Amino acid sequence: MNDRDIAEYLIAHPDFFERHAELLAGVRLTSPHGQRAVSLQERQIEMQREKTKQIERRLAELMRYGHENDDISGKLHRWTLGLLGERDPHALPEAIARGLRDVFSVPFAAVRLWNVAAPYQPAEFARSVSEEVKIFASSLATPYCGANTGFEAVTWLGAPSDPASVALLALRDPQVIDGPVFGLLVMGSDDARRFHEGMATDFLTQIGELAGAALGKLRADD
């Protein structure tokens, strides 16, 4: 018989050690904490303690994530209140960008819109945007987060040097399914890990939807 045969036999006969309890007392195993020999019971206790520690570490990690999410939720609430409190439509794009800088401590943020109504066309946020940027924005089903690879839109930030990481959010009317993109929200940071590929984008998606809903009033009638 080999090890597998023995293991399969014990699995098939779970009462084996009940019928031969004297064997358990003689089983000696090597402790993972040094080379001393311990009984089977002691080894089981050590294994259970390690499992408990793993569970405790996981719970601590989940609690940390929960606190972080609560903090972000509170900031999102404050930022949203700022949007609702802005009564001047001309000032709304800058209020959005300023709120991201102030509330979320994003170093650089900017908004650019196209196809805006006539009263807003002279504004800074309605300056000409290339077709390449519009096509790129329309391709964004989810926020882009990652390295700055020379995006034209990053120049809107007016940063003294190129940000190391960026987030790009397409602006749509969230109440219109597959509605057209009419703007782009850009955020940048000198920290390469601030916006990185693979990061969760749930809150960024909410920011994009809220910004799109608020800025929809500046669009020209279709």
Disulfide bonds with the S-S distance in Angstrom:
none
